[in-house]
């Protein structure tokens, strides 16, 4: 039996910069494979729950935030 160990997960963030070096909104990205779609949808639901806050009220989205 082969032992597989999971050490960590890493995430990378990208920032689009304009001509003056200031951040600009990125285009929304949608995954193409089924497992990626399932994970993407679960991530979107977690984002929505966080944005609603503890009491379930909607909060204003930051400028340039895409869902």
PyMOL Python script that loads the backbone (N, CA, C, O; Angstrom):
from pymol import cmd

cmd.read_pdbstr("""\
ATOM      1  N   UNK A   1       0.845  -1.182   0.000  1.00  0.00           N
ATOM      2  CA  UNK A   1       0.000   0.000   0.000  1.00  0.00           C
ATOM      3  C   UNK A   1       0.886   1.240   0.000  1.00  0.00           C
ATOM      4  O   UNK A   1       1.819   1.358   0.795  1.00  0.00           O
ATOM      5  N   UNK A   2       0.582   2.143  -0.890  1.00  0.00           N
ATOM      6  CA  UNK A   2       1.369   3.361  -1.018  1.00  0.00           C
ATOM      7  C   UNK A   2       0.825   4.438  -0.073  1.00  0.00           C
ATOM      8  O   UNK A   2      -0.380   4.687  -0.030  1.00  0.00           O
ATOM      9  N   UNK A   3       1.720   5.067   0.677  1.00  0.00           N
ATOM     10  CA  UNK A   3       1.312   6.152   1.568  1.00  0.00           C
ATOM     11  C   UNK A   3       1.450   7.481   0.840  1.00  0.00           C
ATOM     12  O   UNK A   3       2.513   7.802   0.309  1.00  0.00           O
ATOM     13  N   UNK A   4       0.381   8.240   0.820  1.00  0.00           N
ATOM     14  CA  UNK A   4       0.402   9.582   0.247  1.00  0.00           C
ATOM     15  C   UNK A   4       0.161  10.576   1.369  1.00  0.00           C
ATOM     16  O   UNK A   4      -0.788  10.431   2.140  1.00  0.00           O
ATOM     17  N   UNK A   5       1.004  11.568   1.462  1.00  0.00           N
ATOM     18  CA  UNK A   5       0.857  12.581   2.494  1.00  0.00           C
ATOM     19  C   UNK A   5       0.555  13.923   1.855  1.00  0.00           C
ATOM     20  O   UNK A   5       1.167  14.304   0.858  1.00  0.00           O
ATOM     21  N   UNK A   6      -0.382  14.623   2.434  1.00  0.00           N
ATOM     22  CA  UNK A   6      -0.750  15.953   1.964  1.00  0.00           C
ATOM     23  C   UNK A   6      -0.064  16.961   2.868  1.00  0.00           C
ATOM     24  O   UNK A   6      -0.344  17.010   4.065  1.00  0.00           O
ATOM     25  N   UNK A   7       0.823  17.759   2.316  1.00  0.00           N
ATOM     26  CA  UNK A   7       1.613  18.691   3.133  1.00  0.00           C
ATOM     27  C   UNK A   7       0.947  20.049   3.266  1.00  0.00           C
ATOM     28  O   UNK A   7       0.822  20.569   4.375  1.00  0.00           O
ATOM     29  N   UNK A   8       0.525  20.625   2.166  1.00  0.00           N
ATOM     30  CA  UNK A   8      -0.073  21.964   2.244  1.00  0.00           C
ATOM     31  C   UNK A   8      -0.775  22.307   0.930  1.00  0.00           C
ATOM     32  O   UNK A   8      -0.629  21.610  -0.074  1.00  0.00           O
ATOM     33  N   UNK A   9      -1.532  23.390   0.965  1.00  0.00           N
ATOM     34  CA  UNK A   9      -2.179  23.948  -0.211  1.00  0.00           C
ATOM     35  C   UNK A   9      -1.664  25.361  -0.390  1.00  0.00           C
ATOM     36  O   UNK A   9      -1.528  26.104   0.581  1.00  0.00           O
ATOM     37  N   UNK A  10      -1.379  25.734  -1.618  1.00  0.00           N
ATOM     38  CA  UNK A  10      -0.932  27.104  -1.874  1.00  0.00           C
ATOM     39  C   UNK A  10      -1.898  27.793  -2.821  1.00  0.00           C
ATOM     40  O   UNK A  10      -2.543  27.150  -3.649  1.00  0.00           O
ATOM     41  N   UNK A  11      -1.987  29.081  -2.691  1.00  0.00           N
ATOM     42  CA  UNK A  11      -2.831  29.902  -3.542  1.00  0.00           C
ATOM     43  C   UNK A  11      -1.993  31.054  -4.078  1.00  0.00           C
ATOM     44  O   UNK A  11      -1.114  31.564  -3.384  1.00  0.00           O
ATOM     45  N   UNK A  12      -2.260  31.451  -5.279  1.00  0.00           N
ATOM     46  CA  UNK A  12      -1.561  32.617  -5.816  1.00  0.00           C
ATOM     47  C   UNK A  12      -2.599  33.656  -6.223  1.00  0.00           C
ATOM     48  O   UNK A  12      -3.709  33.313  -6.630  1.00  0.00           O
ATOM     49  N   UNK A  13      -2.235  34.901  -6.110  1.00  0.00           N
ATOM     50  CA  UNK A  13      -3.132  35.992  -6.469  1.00  0.00           C
ATOM     51  C   UNK A  13      -2.479  36.829  -7.556  1.00  0.00           C
ATOM     52  O   UNK A  13      -1.270  37.060  -7.536  1.00  0.00           O
ATOM     53  N   UNK A  14      -3.274  37.269  -8.486  1.00  0.00           N
ATOM     54  CA  UNK A  14      -2.765  38.126  -9.546  1.00  0.00           C
ATOM     55  C   UNK A  14      -3.412  39.492  -9.467  1.00  0.00           C
ATOM     56  O   UNK A  14      -4.581  39.613  -9.099  1.00  0.00           O
ATOM     57  N   UNK A  15      -2.667  40.501  -9.805  1.00  0.00           N
ATOM     58  CA  UNK A  15      -3.187  41.860  -9.811  1.00  0.00           C
ATOM     59  C   UNK A  15      -2.904  42.461 -11.179  1.00  0.00           C
ATOM     60  O   UNK A  15      -1.766  42.463 -11.649  1.00  0.00           O
ATOM     61  N   UNK A  16      -3.942  42.965 -11.801  1.00  0.00           N
ATOM     62  CA  UNK A  16      -3.780  43.639 -13.083  1.00  0.00           C
ATOM     63  C   UNK A  16      -3.477  45.102 -12.796  1.00  0.00           C
ATOM     64  O   UNK A  16      -4.217  45.756 -12.061  1.00  0.00           O
ATOM     65  N   UNK A  17      -2.406  45.615 -13.365  1.00  0.00           N
ATOM     66  CA  UNK A  17      -2.025  47.009 -13.144  1.00  0.00           C
ATOM     67  C   UNK A  17      -2.229  47.809 -14.427  1.00  0.00           C
ATOM     68  O   UNK A  17      -1.955  47.329 -15.527  1.00  0.00           O
ATOM     69  N   UNK A  18      -2.717  49.040 -14.263  1.00  0.00           N
ATOM     70  CA  UNK A  18      -2.901  49.938 -15.397  1.00  0.00           C
ATOM     71  C   UNK A  18      -1.592  50.624 -15.765  1.00  0.00           C
ATOM     72  O   UNK A  18      -0.533  50.299 -15.227  1.00  0.00           O
ATOM     73  N   UNK A  19      -1.678  51.574 -16.684  1.00  0.00           N
ATOM     74  CA  UNK A  19      -0.486  52.277 -17.158  1.00  0.00           C
ATOM     75  C   UNK A  19       0.203  53.063 -16.049  1.00  0.00           C
ATOM     76  O   UNK A  19       1.421  53.242 -16.082  1.00  0.00           O
ATOM     77  N   UNK A  20      -0.565  53.532 -15.068  1.00  0.00           N
ATOM     78  CA  UNK A  20       0.016  54.300 -13.963  1.00  0.00           C
ATOM     79  C   UNK A  20       0.405  53.407 -12.787  1.00  0.00           C
ATOM     80  O   UNK A  20       0.801  53.908 -11.734  1.00  0.00           O
ATOM     81  N   UNK A  21       0.295  52.099 -12.957  1.00  0.00           N
ATOM     82  CA  UNK A  21       0.690  51.168 -11.910  1.00  0.00           C
ATOM     83  C   UNK A  21      -0.368  50.914 -10.855  1.00  0.00           C
ATOM     84  O   UNK A  21      -0.093  50.232  -9.868  1.00  0.00           O
ATOM     85  N   UNK A  22      -1.578  51.445 -11.036  1.00  0.00           N
ATOM     86  CA  UNK A  22      -2.654  51.231 -10.064  1.00  0.00           C
ATOM     87  C   UNK A  22      -3.426  49.960 -10.421  1.00  0.00           C
ATOM     88  O   UNK A  22      -3.553  49.618 -11.596  1.00  0.00           O
ATOM     89  N   UNK A  23      -3.942  49.257  -9.400  1.00  0.00           N
ATOM     90  CA  UNK A  23      -4.687  48.021  -9.655  1.00  0.00           C
ATOM     91  C   UNK A  23      -5.941  48.279 -10.488  1.00  0.00           C
ATOM     92  O   UNK A  23      -6.598  49.310 -10.344  1.00  0.00           O
ATOM     93  N   UNK A  24      -6.259  47.326 -11.361  1.00  0.00           N
ATOM     94  CA  UNK A  24      -7.459  47.382 -12.186  1.00  0.00           C
ATOM     95  C   UNK A  24      -8.219  46.077 -12.007  1.00  0.00           C
ATOM     96  O   UNK A  24      -7.617  45.057 -11.669  1.00  0.00           O
ATOM     97  N   UNK A  25      -9.541  46.089 -12.231  1.00  0.00           N
ATOM     98  CA  UNK A  25     -10.322  44.854 -12.086  1.00  0.00           C
ATOM     99  C   UNK A  25      -9.885  43.786 -13.091  1.00  0.00           C
ATOM    100  O   UNK A  25      -9.546  44.089 -14.235  1.00  0.00           O
ATOM    101  N   UNK A  26      -9.904  42.539 -12.639  1.00  0.00           N
ATOM    102  CA  UNK A  26      -9.597  41.399 -13.505  1.00  0.00           C
ATOM    103  C   UNK A  26     -10.888  40.844 -14.086  1.00  0.00           C
ATOM    104  O   UNK A  26     -11.956  41.005 -13.495  1.00  0.00           O
ATOM    105  N   UNK A  27     -10.797  40.200 -15.226  1.00  0.00           N
ATOM    106  CA  UNK A  27     -11.954  39.534 -15.797  1.00  0.00           C
ATOM    107  C   UNK A  27     -12.268  38.292 -14.974  1.00  0.00           C
ATOM    108  O   UNK A  27     -11.371  37.659 -14.418  1.00  0.00           O
ATOM    109  N   UNK A  28     -13.535  37.956 -14.904  1.00  0.00           N
ATOM    110  CA  UNK A  28     -13.949  36.770 -14.171  1.00  0.00           C
ATOM    111  C   UNK A  28     -13.529  35.520 -14.946  1.00  0.00           C
ATOM    112  O   UNK A  28     -13.590  35.498 -16.176  1.00  0.00           O
ATOM    113  N   UNK A  29     -13.105  34.486 -14.229  1.00  0.00           N
ATOM    114  CA  UNK A  29     -12.643  33.241 -14.843  1.00  0.00           C
ATOM    115  C   UNK A  29     -13.579  32.111 -14.424  1.00  0.00           C
ATOM    116  O   UNK A  29     -13.915  31.984 -13.247  1.00  0.00           O
ATOM    117  N   UNK A  30     -13.994  31.301 -15.378  1.00  0.00           N
ATOM    118  CA  UNK A  30     -14.818  30.133 -15.087  1.00  0.00           C
ATOM    119  C   UNK A  30     -14.048  28.878 -15.486  1.00  0.00           C
ATOM    120  O   UNK A  30     -13.481  28.830 -16.578  1.00  0.00           O
ATOM    121  N   UNK A  31     -14.013  27.858 -14.622  1.00  0.00           N
ATOM    122  CA  UNK A  31     -13.306  26.618 -14.951  1.00  0.00           C
ATOM    123  C   UNK A  31     -14.058  25.813 -16.008  1.00  0.00           C
ATOM    124  O   UNK A  31     -15.263  25.985 -16.187  1.00  0.00           O
ATOM    125  N   UNK A  32     -13.341  24.937 -16.705  1.00  0.00           N
ATOM    126  CA  UNK A  32     -13.937  24.177 -17.789  1.00  0.00           C
ATOM    127  C   UNK A  32     -14.266  22.728 -17.472  1.00  0.00           C
ATOM    128  O   UNK A  32     -15.122  22.156 -18.146  1.00  0.00           O
ATOM    129  N   UNK A  33     -13.632  22.098 -16.480  1.00  0.00           N
ATOM    130  CA  UNK A  33     -13.891  20.681 -16.207  1.00  0.00           C
ATOM    131  C   UNK A  33     -14.897  20.536 -15.066  1.00  0.00           C
ATOM    132  O   UNK A  33     -15.068  21.449 -14.259  1.00  0.00           O
ATOM    133  N   UNK A  34     -15.561  19.381 -15.008  1.00  0.00           N
ATOM    134  CA  UNK A  34     -16.647  19.171 -14.048  1.00  0.00           C
ATOM    135  C   UNK A  34     -16.211  19.347 -12.600  1.00  0.00           C
ATOM    136  O   UNK A  34     -16.895  20.025 -11.834  1.00  0.00           O
ATOM    137  N   UNK A  35     -15.083  18.748 -12.205  1.00  0.00           N
ATOM    138  CA  UNK A  35     -14.624  18.882 -10.826  1.00  0.00           C
ATOM    139  C   UNK A  35     -14.294  20.341 -10.518  1.00  0.00           C
ATOM    140  O   UNK A  35     -14.582  20.830  -9.426  1.00  0.00           O
ATOM    141  N   UNK A  36     -13.699  21.020 -11.469  1.00  0.00           N
ATOM    142  CA  UNK A  36     -13.388  22.432 -11.287  1.00  0.00           C
ATOM    143  C   UNK A  36     -14.648  23.265 -11.132  1.00  0.00           C
ATOM    144  O   UNK A  36     -14.684  24.195 -10.326  1.00  0.00           O
ATOM    145  N   UNK A  37     -15.688  22.937 -11.904  1.00  0.00           N
ATOM    146  CA  UNK A  37     -16.964  23.656 -11.806  1.00  0.00           C
ATOM    147  C   UNK A  37     -17.591  23.446 -10.433  1.00  0.00           C
ATOM    148  O   UNK A  37     -18.097  24.387  -9.821  1.00  0.00           O
ATOM    149  N   UNK A  38     -17.554  22.201  -9.954  1.00  0.00           N
ATOM    150  CA  UNK A  38     -18.140  21.899  -8.642  1.00  0.00           C
ATOM    151  C   UNK A  38     -17.426  22.682  -7.553  1.00  0.00           C
ATOM    152  O   UNK A  38     -18.064  23.269  -6.680  1.00  0.00           O
ATOM    153  N   UNK A  39     -16.090  22.687  -7.608  1.00  0.00           N
ATOM    154  CA  UNK A  39     -15.315  23.409  -6.602  1.00  0.00           C
ATOM    155  C   UNK A  39     -15.530  24.915  -6.731  1.00  0.00           C
ATOM    156  O   UNK A  39     -15.591  25.619  -5.723  1.00  0.00           O
ATOM    157  N   UNK A  40     -15.645  25.416  -7.968  1.00  0.00           N
ATOM    158  CA  UNK A  40     -15.889  26.845  -8.202  1.00  0.00           C
ATOM    159  C   UNK A  40     -17.223  27.252  -7.575  1.00  0.00           C
ATOM    160  O   UNK A  40     -17.301  28.266  -6.881  1.00  0.00           O
ATOM    161  N   UNK A  41     -18.279  26.456  -7.822  1.00  0.00           N
ATOM    162  CA  UNK A  41     -19.593  26.764  -7.265  1.00  0.00           C
ATOM    163  C   UNK A  41     -19.568  26.758  -5.741  1.00  0.00           C
ATOM    164  O   UNK A  41     -20.189  27.615  -5.112  1.00  0.00           O
ATOM    165  N   UNK A  42     -18.862  25.805  -5.140  1.00  0.00           N
ATOM    166  CA  UNK A  42     -18.751  25.763  -3.677  1.00  0.00           C
ATOM    167  C   UNK A  42     -18.026  27.004  -3.159  1.00  0.00           C
ATOM    168  O   UNK A  42     -18.390  27.549  -2.117  1.00  0.00           O
ATOM    169  N   UNK A  43     -17.009  27.443  -3.882  1.00  0.00           N
ATOM    170  CA  UNK A  43     -16.274  28.648  -3.491  1.00  0.00           C
ATOM    171  C   UNK A  43     -17.173  29.868  -3.564  1.00  0.00           C
ATOM    172  O   UNK A  43     -17.141  30.714  -2.670  1.00  0.00           O
ATOM    173  N   UNK A  44     -17.979  29.973  -4.621  1.00  0.00           N
ATOM    174  CA  UNK A  44     -18.890  31.111  -4.766  1.00  0.00           C
ATOM    175  C   UNK A  44     -19.885  31.150  -3.604  1.00  0.00           C
ATOM    176  O   UNK A  44     -20.199  32.226  -3.094  1.00  0.00           O
ATOM    177  N   UNK A  45     -20.382  29.984  -3.183  1.00  0.00           N
ATOM    178  CA  UNK A  45     -21.324  29.942  -2.065  1.00  0.00           C
ATOM    179  C   UNK A  45     -20.663  30.390  -0.762  1.00  0.00           C
ATOM    180  O   UNK A  45     -21.281  31.098   0.033  1.00  0.00           O
ATOM    181  N   UNK A  46     -19.402  29.979  -0.536  1.00  0.00           N
ATOM    182  CA  UNK A  46     -18.690  30.431   0.663  1.00  0.00           C
ATOM    183  C   UNK A  46     -18.487  31.938   0.636  1.00  0.00           C
ATOM    184  O   UNK A  46     -18.630  32.596   1.667  1.00  0.00           O
ATOM    185  N   UNK A  47     -18.156  32.497  -0.522  1.00  0.00           N
ATOM    186  CA  UNK A  47     -17.983  33.951  -0.654  1.00  0.00           C
ATOM    187  C   UNK A  47     -19.271  34.681  -0.303  1.00  0.00           C
ATOM    188  O   UNK A  47     -19.257  35.667   0.433  1.00  0.00           O
ATOM    189  N   UNK A  48     -20.392  34.186  -0.840  1.00  0.00           N
ATOM    190  CA  UNK A  48     -21.677  34.828  -0.567  1.00  0.00           C
ATOM    191  C   UNK A  48     -22.015  34.794   0.918  1.00  0.00           C
ATOM    192  O   UNK A  48     -22.498  35.784   1.468  1.00  0.00           O
ATOM    193  N   UNK A  49     -21.762  33.649   1.576  1.00  0.00           N
ATOM    194  CA  UNK A  49     -22.040  33.557   3.016  1.00  0.00           C
ATOM    195  C   UNK A  49     -21.183  34.543   3.802  1.00  0.00           C
ATOM    196  O   UNK A  49     -21.675  35.185   4.729  1.00  0.00           O
ATOM    197  N   UNK A  50     -19.901  34.670   3.440  1.00  0.00           N
ATOM    198  CA  UNK A  50     -19.024  35.620   4.133  1.00  0.00           C
ATOM    199  C   UNK A  50     -19.488  37.051   3.914  1.00  0.00           C
ATOM    200  O   UNK A  50     -19.454  37.865   4.837  1.00  0.00           O
ATOM    201  N   UNK A  51     -19.921  37.361   2.697  1.00  0.00           N
ATOM    202  CA  UNK A  51     -20.341  38.721   2.391  1.00  0.00           C
ATOM    203  C   UNK A  51     -21.640  39.085   3.093  1.00  0.00           C
ATOM    204  O   UNK A  51     -21.868  40.254   3.406  1.00  0.00           O
ATOM    205  N   UNK A  52     -22.487  38.107   3.340  1.00  0.00           N
ATOM    206  CA  UNK A  52     -23.742  38.375   4.046  1.00  0.00           C
ATOM    207  C   UNK A  52     -23.509  38.643   5.528  1.00  0.00           C
ATOM    208  O   UNK A  52     -24.323  39.297   6.180  1.00  0.00           O
ATOM    209  N   UNK A  53     -22.422  38.151   6.046  1.00  0.00           N
ATOM    210  CA  UNK A  53     -22.101  38.399   7.442  1.00  0.00           C
ATOM    211  C   UNK A  53     -22.813  37.438   8.374  1.00  0.00           C
ATOM    212  O   UNK A  53     -23.551  36.556   7.934  1.00  0.00           O
ATOM    213  N   UNK A  54     -22.589  37.614   9.646  1.00  0.00           N
ATOM    214  CA  UNK A  54     -23.117  36.711  10.667  1.00  0.00           C
ATOM    215  C   UNK A  54     -24.635  36.770  10.740  1.00  0.00           C
ATOM    216  O   UNK A  54     -25.280  35.740  10.938  1.00  0.00           O
ATOM    217  N   UNK A  55     -25.214  37.943  10.586  1.00  0.00           N
ATOM    218  CA  UNK A  55     -26.665  38.093  10.741  1.00  0.00           C
ATOM    219  C   UNK A  55     -27.440  37.869   9.452  1.00  0.00           C
ATOM    220  O   UNK A  55     -28.668  37.962   9.447  1.00  0.00           O
ATOM    221  N   UNK A  56     -26.745  37.575   8.361  1.00  0.00           N
ATOM    222  CA  UNK A  56     -27.436  37.295   7.111  1.00  0.00           C
ATOM    223  C   UNK A  56     -27.775  38.536   6.304  1.00  0.00           C
ATOM    224  O   UNK A  56     -28.569  38.452   5.366  1.00  0.00           O
ATOM    225  N   UNK A  57     -27.202  39.681   6.637  1.00  0.00           N
ATOM    226  CA  UNK A  57     -27.484  40.896   5.883  1.00  0.00           C
ATOM    227  C   UNK A  57     -26.471  41.048   4.760  1.00  0.00           C
ATOM    228  O   UNK A  57     -25.305  40.684   4.909  1.00  0.00           O
ATOM    229  N   UNK A  58     -26.919  41.584   3.646  1.00  0.00           N
ATOM    230  CA  UNK A  58     -26.024  41.829   2.511  1.00  0.00           C
ATOM    231  C   UNK A  58     -25.085  42.981   2.837  1.00  0.00           C
ATOM    232  O   UNK A  58     -25.492  43.973   3.441  1.00  0.00           O
ATOM    233  N   UNK A  59     -23.853  42.845   2.442  1.00  0.00           N
ATOM    234  CA  UNK A  59     -22.893  43.935   2.578  1.00  0.00           C
ATOM    235  C   UNK A  59     -22.523  44.417   1.189  1.00  0.00           C
ATOM    236  O   UNK A  59     -22.707  43.700   0.205  1.00  0.00           O
ATOM    237  N   UNK A  60     -22.007  45.618   1.110  1.00  0.00           N
ATOM    238  CA  UNK A  60     -21.619  46.172  -0.178  1.00  0.00           C
ATOM    239  C   UNK A  60     -20.335  45.510  -0.657  1.00  0.00           C
ATOM    240  O   UNK A  60     -19.394  45.333   0.116  1.00  0.00           O
ATOM    241  N   UNK A  61     -20.303  45.150  -1.918  1.00  0.00           N
ATOM    242  CA  UNK A  61     -19.109  44.527  -2.486  1.00  0.00           C
ATOM    243  C   UNK A  61     -18.046  45.582  -2.741  1.00  0.00           C
ATOM    244  O   UNK A  61     -18.367  46.713  -3.107  1.00  0.00           O
ATOM    245  N   UNK A  62     -16.790  45.224  -2.551  1.00  0.00           N
ATOM    246  CA  UNK A  62     -15.711  46.151  -2.876  1.00  0.00           C
ATOM    247  C   UNK A  62     -15.694  46.458  -4.372  1.00  0.00           C
ATOM    248  O   UNK A  62     -16.095  45.622  -5.182  1.00  0.00           O
ATOM    249  N   UNK A  63     -15.236  47.639  -4.738  1.00  0.00           N
ATOM    250  CA  UNK A  63     -15.164  48.036  -6.136  1.00  0.00           C
ATOM    251  C   UNK A  63     -14.245  47.071  -6.890  1.00  0.00           C
ATOM    252  O   UNK A  63     -13.138  46.776  -6.440  1.00  0.00           O
ATOM    253  N   UNK A  64     -14.712  46.589  -8.030  1.00  0.00           N
ATOM    254  CA  UNK A  64     -13.926  45.668  -8.829  1.00  0.00           C
ATOM    255  C   UNK A  64     -14.087  44.213  -8.428  1.00  0.00           C
ATOM    256  O   UNK A  64     -13.393  43.349  -8.964  1.00  0.00           O
ATOM    257  N   UNK A  65     -15.001  43.916  -7.483  1.00  0.00           N
ATOM    258  CA  UNK A  65     -15.213  42.541  -7.021  1.00  0.00           C
ATOM    259  C   UNK A  65     -16.241  41.875  -7.917  1.00  0.00           C
ATOM    260  O   UNK A  65     -17.352  42.384  -8.065  1.00  0.00           O
ATOM    261  N   UNK A  66     -15.891  40.742  -8.519  1.00  0.00           N
ATOM    262  CA  UNK A  66     -16.786  40.056  -9.439  1.00  0.00           C
ATOM    263  C   UNK A  66     -17.210  38.719  -8.869  1.00  0.00           C
ATOM    264  O   UNK A  66     -16.402  37.995  -8.288  1.00  0.00           O
ATOM    265  N   UNK A  67     -18.484  38.394  -9.040  1.00  0.00           N
ATOM    266  CA  UNK A  67     -18.996  37.069  -8.690  1.00  0.00           C
ATOM    267  C   UNK A  67     -19.539  36.404  -9.911  1.00  0.00           C
ATOM    268  O   UNK A  67     -20.021  35.274  -9.836  1.00  0.00           O
TER     269      UNK A  67
END
""", "prot")
cmd.dss("prot")
cmd.show_as("cartoon", "prot")
cmd.util.cbc("prot")
cmd.orient("prot")
